[in-house]
Amino acid sequence: MAVTGDEAPQSRPSKRAKTPVEEPEGLSKYLRGDAVSNARLKSKLQYTERLFKDAQRAAAAVDDWLLPAAAGSLEAEGMERTWRFQQADIVQAVESGAASKAFDLSLPTFAPYKLATTRSGRHLLMGGRRGHLALMDRYQQHVVCEVQVKESVHDVCMLHDESFFAAAQRKHIYIYDKRGIEIHCLKEHGGARALDFLPQHFLLTSVGDTGSLTWQDTSTGRIVAQARTRQGACGVLTHDPHTGVVLAHYGPVTAAAYAPGAARHTLVTAGMDRQVKVWDTRMMRAVHAYELPAPAAALAVSQRGLLAAGWGRRTLVWRDGLRARAPAPYLTHALPARGLASLAFAPYDDVLLAGHEGGVSAALVPGAGEPNYDSRVADPFQGAKARREGEVHRLLDKLQPEMIKERAALAAEANAARRERERRRTDARTPMKGKNKPSRRQKRKQLNIVEDRKPAVKERMRQQGVAGGAQRKAREPIPESVPRALHRFFKR
């Protein structure tokens, strides 16, 4: 039925209609200005705010890509202690990918083994004392190359990447490629017993029975320097990763290692006195020490400052033990065999590698390595093209051997250079600064006038009979009859 005329009902008020609200008194003093009425200015402000939000989203995305992980650690609950945890318990608690990195290789025939890793930590080089050399890909868990040299191997060292490695054999040092083919024989390093490589300088260093330190440039093959220490045989060799200074020690020191990470200026040594000492290289004194049941045979320092020391079949790891003395070990590990020969932390990984008389072992140490790697420094997943480009870039950025100096020498040279620059700057200044000032010009004029008048004044004084004191003394001598005690009453 349609509704018309007066019978039509009145419409209800809209729900959106709002009752006007009276503004309180004094509202004007709290106003912060009117809204932006200029359309151009308003669009510019909106565009700026949009740029800020886009930058925030991009920064968050970059942070997610570049920093995907944080460093791990062991946490004890209640009365538990981390050094009581066994490797079996740690392997069961971590994911399968990390658990596969813990292994024990039984190679007693060619043991004990010396170990070395690449800068990325992906490849592991093993050198058995009885002539066994093997290069292993830890991520794929397969052997890249394997060779039997049929003579004793005293030490091994990786070069700039996994393509080449060096082995100190019975008489000479030999260079091999990743296929296990011998490509060089370095006869200048006679009787080498310890090897080390400086990646920033492309220098291979060695020391041995003759006590002679040798630096050889692997990019050119040139012998850079040789130093005869005249201290006898040496088997301890390491270098400071920040300055390139090489440390070779003799006598009762059994192992030495520099801190590679943020804990620079730190050196760790172990000796026959059963102590592991932490040194501050700036002051050249020991900061603190750890007491062991037996002399340590090997030392290692991780990227995050974890310190590992081992002897026999025991290995101790301290966390935060470089800057201050740790009250208790962070982790302990028992090796499957005795005769520990070397220790090495895998870079960018929480793995401690140990070579002993039974073979090679790898133990999980949570929090040891940096969780995020820089692909421009060391990329574990680089391909052949990236490896070639990285090698070219490293050669272009290679530091010269003359730049290897201690921090004290560098500071002294910097101060001397600064003083020389200041001296040259001082010498370059005009010695008569301000000589054309009006006051100085007037003084020079007066001086010239006085100098010009001096001859005329002296001639006039001579004509008038005015003489100096010497002439008066000659004209008026003291009579000889006057006693010497009365000479002071005469005018001189």
C-alpha positions in Angstrom: 0.0 0.0 0.0 1.4 3.4 -0.9 1.3 6.1 1.7 0.6 9.7 0.5 -0.5 13.1 1.8 -0.7 13.8 5.5 -0.7 10.2 6.3 3.0 9.9 5.4 5.1 9.5 8.5 8.0 11.8 9.3 11.5 10.6 8.5 13.8 9.6 11.3 16.9 11.7 12.0 20.1 10.2 10.4 22.4 8.2 12.6 25.4 10.1 11.2 24.1 13.4 12.4 26.1 14.6 15.3 25.1 16.9 18.0 27.2 20.1 17.9 29.7 20.3 20.8 30.4 23.5 22.4 34.1 24.4 22.4 35.6 25.0 25.9 37.0 28.4 26.7 40.7 29.0 26.2 41.0 26.5 23.4 42.8 28.9 21.0 46.0 28.9 23.1 46.5 25.2 22.6 46.3 25.3 18.8 49.4 24.3 16.9 48.5 26.0 13.7 46.1 25.4 10.9 46.2 22.4 8.5 48.3 22.7 5.4 46.2 24.4 2.8 48.8 24.7 0.1 48.3 21.7 -2.2 51.9 21.8 -3.5 53.4 21.9 0.0 51.1 19.2 1.2 52.1 16.8 -1.6 55.8 17.5 -1.0 55.4 16.6 2.7 53.5 13.5 1.9 56.2 12.5 -0.6 58.9 13.1 2.1 57.1 10.9 4.6 56.7 8.2 2.0 60.4 8.3 1.3 61.1 7.9 5.0 58.9 4.9 5.3 60.4 3.3 2.2 63.9 3.8 3.6 62.8 2.1 6.9 61.4 -0.9 5.0 64.5 -1.2 2.9 66.8 -1.0 6.0 64.8 -3.7 7.7 65.0 -5.9 4.6 68.7 -5.4 4.3 69.1 -6.3 8.0 67.1 -9.4 7.5 69.3 -10.4 4.5 72.7 -9.5 5.9 72.2 -10.5 9.5 70.1 -13.5 9.5 71.5 -15.2 12.5 72.8 -14.5 16.0 75.7 -16.2 17.8 74.7 -19.3 19.8 75.9 -20.4 23.2 75.4 -23.0 25.9 73.2 -22.1 28.8 73.1 -24.1 32.0 70.0 -24.3 34.2 70.1 -24.4 37.9 73.1 -26.2 39.3 74.3 -27.4 35.9 77.6 -26.2 34.5 78.4 -25.9 30.8 81.8 -27.6 31.2 80.0 -30.8 32.2 78.1 -31.1 28.9 79.2 -33.9 26.7 79.5 -33.8 22.9 76.8 -36.5 22.5 74.3 -34.3 24.4 75.2 -31.2 22.3 74.9 -33.1 19.0 71.4 -34.4 20.0 70.2 -30.9 21.0 71.2 -29.1 17.7 69.7 -29.4 14.3 70.8 -32.1 11.9 72.8 -29.8 9.7 74.9 -28.7 12.6 75.1 -32.2 14.1 76.7 -33.5 10.9 79.7 -31.2 11.4 80.9 -33.2 14.4 82.9 -36.2 13.3 85.8 -38.5 14.1 88.1 -39.7 11.3 90.1 -42.8 12.4 93.5 -42.5 10.6 96.0 -44.0 13.0 98.3 -45.3 10.1 99.5 -41.8 9.1 98.9 -39.9 12.3 99.5 -37.5 14.1 97.9 -34.8 11.9 98.5 -31.1 11.4 95.4 -29.1 10.3 94.7 -25.9 8.4 91.6 -24.3 7.1 90.8 -21.8 4.4 89.7 -18.2 5.3 86.0 -19.2 4.6 86.3 -22.3 6.8 84.8 -24.6 4.1 87.9 -26.6 3.2 90.1 -28.5 5.7 93.7 -29.5 5.0 95.1 -32.5 6.8 98.8 -33.4 6.9 99.8 -36.7 8.5 103.3 -37.1 9.9 103.9 -40.2 7.8 103.3 -38.6 4.5 99.5 -38.4 4.0 98.0 -35.1 2.6 94.2 -34.7 2.1 92.0 -31.7 1.3 88.4 -32.1 2.5 85.2 -30.1 1.8 83.6 -30.0 5.2 80.2 -28.9 3.9 79.8 -31.6 1.3 81.8 -34.1 3.5 83.9 -35.4 0.7 87.6 -35.5 -0.1 88.7 -33.1 -2.8 92.2 -34.6 -3.2 94.4 -37.1 -1.5 98.1 -37.8 -2.0 100.8 -39.9 -0.4 104.2 -38.1 -0.5 106.1 -41.1 1.0 108.1 -38.9 3.4 107.5 -37.1 6.7 105.3 -34.1 6.7 105.9 -31.6 9.6 103.4 -28.9 8.9 100.7 -27.8 6.3 99.3 -24.4 5.3 96.6 -23.2 3.0 97.5 -20.4 0.7 95.2 -17.6 -0.5 92.3 -20.0 -1.3 91.5 -23.7 -1.6 93.3 -23.9 -5.0 96.8 -24.2 -3.5 98.3 -25.5 -0.3 101.9 -25.9 1.0 103.4 -28.8 2.9 106.7 -28.8 4.9 108.2 -32.1 4.1 111.5 -33.8 5.1 113.9 -31.5 3.2 111.9 -28.8 1.3 108.5 -27.1 1.1 106.2 -28.3 -1.7 103.2 -26.5 -3.3 100.2 -28.6 -4.4 97.1 -27.6 -6.2 93.6 -28.8 -5.4 94.0 -31.9 -7.6 97.0 -33.0 -5.5 99.6 -32.3 -8.2 103.0 -30.9 -7.2 103.6 -27.6 -8.9 106.5 -26.1 -7.0 109.5 -27.1 -4.8 110.8 -24.3 -2.6 114.4 -25.2 -1.8 115.2 -21.9 -0.1 113.2 -23.0 2.9 115.6 -25.7 4.0 114.5 -27.9 6.9 111.2 -26.1 7.5 109.2 -27.4 10.5 106.5 -24.7 10.8 104.5 -22.8 8.2 102.3 -19.8 8.1 100.6 -17.6 5.5 99.9 -13.9 5.5 96.8 -13.5 3.2 96.9 -9.7 3.1 100.6 -9.8 1.8 100.6 -13.1 -0.1 103.7 -14.1 2.0 104.5 -17.7 2.9 106.7 -17.8 6.1 108.7 -20.7 7.5 111.1 -21.6 10.3 112.8 -24.8 11.0 115.9 -26.7 12.2 118.4 -24.0 11.1 116.5 -21.3 13.0 116.2 -19.2 9.8 113.0 -17.3 9.2 112.0 -16.9 5.5 109.4 -14.8 3.8 108.5 -15.6 0.2 105.9 -13.9 -2.0 103.7 -16.5 -3.5 102.4 -14.1 -6.2 105.8 -13.5 -7.7 108.0 -16.3 -6.2 110.5 -13.8 -4.9 112.2 -14.3 -1.5 111.4 -11.1 0.3 113.6 -11.6 3.4 115.5 -14.1 5.4 116.5 -13.7 9.1 119.0 -15.9 10.8 118.0 -16.0 14.5 121.0 -18.1 15.6 118.7 -19.6 18.3 118.6 -23.2 17.1 115.6 -25.3 15.9 112.1 -23.8 16.2 108.7 -25.3 15.8 106.4 -22.4 16.9 105.3 -19.9 14.3 102.3 -17.6 14.1 101.5 -14.1 13.0 99.4 -11.1 14.1 96.4 -10.9 11.7 96.1 -7.1 12.2 99.8 -6.1 11.6 101.4 -9.1 9.9 104.2 -9.3 12.5 105.5 -12.9 12.6 106.2 -14.5 16.0 108.7 -17.5 16.1 109.6 -18.8 19.6 112.2 -21.2 20.8 112.9 -23.0 24.0 110.2 -23.9 26.5 107.3 -22.3 24.6 105.2 -25.1 23.1 102.4 -23.1 21.3 101.4 -19.5 20.5 98.3 -17.9 18.9 97.1 -14.4 18.2 93.4 -13.3 18.7 92.0 -12.8 15.2 88.7 -11.0 16.1 87.8 -7.9 18.0 90.2 -8.8 20.9 93.2 -7.4 19.1 96.5 -6.6 21.0 96.2 -10.1 22.5 98.7 -13.0 22.3 98.3 -16.4 24.0 101.3 -18.6 24.7 101.7 -22.0 26.4 105.0 -23.4 27.9 106.6 -26.2 29.8 105.6 -24.5 33.0 102.0 -25.8 32.4 100.6 -22.3 32.1 98.6 -20.7 29.3 99.4 -17.0 29.5 97.4 -14.1 27.9 99.6 -11.2 26.8 98.8 -7.6 26.0 101.1 -6.8 23.1 100.9 -3.0 23.7 102.5 -3.4 27.1 104.4 -6.6 26.4 103.4 -8.2 29.7 101.2 -11.1 30.8 97.7 -10.0 31.9 96.7 -13.4 33.4 97.3 -17.1 33.1 95.6 -20.5 33.4 97.1 -23.5 35.1 96.9 -26.8 33.3 97.7 -30.3 34.5 100.3 -30.8 31.7 102.0 -28.5 29.2 99.7 -27.6 26.4 100.6 -29.0 23.0 98.4 -26.7 20.9 96.4 -23.5 21.2 93.6 -21.9 19.1 91.6 -18.7 19.4 88.2 -18.4 17.6 86.7 -15.4 15.8 84.6 -14.5 18.8 87.4 -14.8 21.4 87.0 -18.3 22.6 90.3 -19.8 23.8 91.1 -23.5 23.3 94.1 -25.4 24.8 94.8 -29.1 24.6 97.2 -31.8 25.7 97.2 -35.6 25.5 93.5 -36.4 24.8 92.0 -33.5 26.7 90.8 -30.1 25.4 89.6 -27.1 27.4 87.7 -24.1 26.0 87.3 -20.8 27.8 84.7 -18.1 26.9 85.4 -14.5 27.6 88.8 -15.6 28.9 91.0 -13.1 27.0 90.2 -9.7 28.6 89.8 -11.2 32.1 90.5 -14.5 33.6 87.5 -16.9 33.3 86.6 -18.6 36.6 85.8 -22.0 35.0 86.1 -23.5 31.5 83.2 -23.1 29.1 83.5 -26.6 27.6 85.7 -29.7 27.9 86.1 -32.4 25.3 87.8 -35.8 25.4 89.5 -37.0 22.2 89.3 -40.6 21.0 93.1 -40.9 21.1 96.1 -39.4 22.7 98.9 -37.3 21.2 97.2 -34.1 20.4 99.2 -32.3 17.6 97.1 -29.3 16.5 93.9 -27.3 17.2 92.0 -25.0 14.8 88.7 -23.2 15.0 86.7 -23.3 11.7 86.0 -19.7 10.7 82.3 -18.8 10.5 81.4 -22.0 12.2 81.0 -23.4 15.7 83.5 -26.2 15.2 86.8 -27.0 16.9 89.1 -29.2 14.8 91.8 -31.4 16.5 94.5 -33.5 15.0 95.9 -36.4 17.1 97.5 -39.8 16.9 94.2 -41.4 16.1 93.3 -39.2 13.2 91.1 -36.0 13.0 88.2 -35.0 15.2 85.7 -32.2 15.1 83.7 -31.0 18.1 80.8 -28.5 18.3 81.5 -25.4 20.3 78.4 -23.1 20.3 79.3 -19.4 20.0 82.8 -19.9 18.6 82.5 -18.5 15.1 80.9 -15.4 13.6 77.4 -16.2 12.5 77.4 -13.9 9.4 80.2 -13.8 6.8 81.2 -11.1 4.4 81.2 -12.4 0.9 83.8 -9.9 -0.2 86.2 -11.2 2.5 85.5 -14.9 2.6 82.5 -16.6 0.9 82.0 -20.3 1.7 79.5 -20.7 -1.2 81.4 -18.8 -4.0 81.6 -20.3 -7.5 84.4 -20.5 -9.9 83.8 -17.0 -11.4 83.5 -15.4 -8.0 86.7 -17.1 -6.9 88.6 -15.8 -9.9 87.4 -12.3 -9.4 88.2 -12.5 -5.7 91.7 -13.6 -6.4 92.2 -10.6 -8.8 90.8 -8.2 -6.2 93.1 -9.6 -3.5 96.1 -9.2 -5.8 95.2 -5.6 -6.5 94.8 -4.9 -2.8 98.0 -6.8 -1.8 100.0 -5.0 0.9 103.7 -4.6 0.5 106.1 -6.4 2.8 107.5 -3.0 4.0 104.2 -2.3 5.7 104.7 -5.2 8.2 105.7 -3.4 11.4 104.9 -3.5 15.1 102.3 -1.1 16.5 105.0 0.8 18.5 107.1 1.3 15.4 104.0 2.4 13.4 103.1 4.9 16.1 106.7 6.2 16.2 106.8 6.6 12.5 103.5 8.4 12.5 104.7 10.8 15.1 108.0 11.4 13.2 106.1 12.0 10.0 103.8 14.5 11.8 106.8 16.3 13.3 108.5 16.4 9.8 105.3 17.9 8.3 105.1 20.5 11.0 108.8 21.4 10.5 108.3 21.8 6.8 105.2 23.9 7.4 107.2 26.2 9.8 110.1 26.5 7.4 107.8 27.4 4.6 106.5 30.4 6.5 108.0 33.9 5.7 110.7 34.6 8.3 109.9 38.4 8.2 106.2 38.1 8.7 104.6 41.6 8.9 107.7 43.4 7.8 105.7 45.9 5.7 103.6 47.1 8.7 103.5 50.9 9.0 105.2 50.9 12.4 108.1 48.8 11.1 108.5 50.9 8.0 108.8 54.1 10.3 111.4 52.4 12.5 113.5 51.5 9.4 113.3 55.1 8.3 114.5 56.4 11.7 117.3 53.9 11.8 118.5 55.0 8.3 118.5 58.7 9.4 120.5 57.9 12.5 123.1 55.9 10.6 123.5 58.7 8.1 124.1 61.3 10.8 126.7 59.3 12.7 129.8 60.2 10.6 129.0 64.0 10.8 128.5 63.9 14.5 131.7 62.0 15.2 133.7 64.5 13.0 132.2 67.5 14.8 133.0 65.9 18.2 136.6 65.4 17.1 137.0 69.0 16.0 135.6 70.3 19.3 138.0 68.2 21.3 135.4 65.9 22.7 137.1 62.5 23.0 136.2 59.1 24.5 137.2 57.7 27.8 140.2 55.9 26.4 141.7 59.2 25.1 141.1 61.0 28.3 142.8 58.2 30.2 145.8 58.6 27.9 145.9 62.5 28.4 145.5 62.4 32.2 147.6 59.5 33.5 147.7 58.8 37.2 151.0 60.0 38.8 153.3 57.3 39.8 153.9 58.8 43.3 150.2 58.2 44.2 149.8 55.0 46.2 147.8 52.3 44.5 145.2 52.4 47.3 144.3 56.0 46.3 143.9 55.3 42.6 140.2 55.0 43.0 139.9 58.8 43.8 141.2 59.7 40.3 138.8 59.9 37.4 139.2 57.2 34.9 
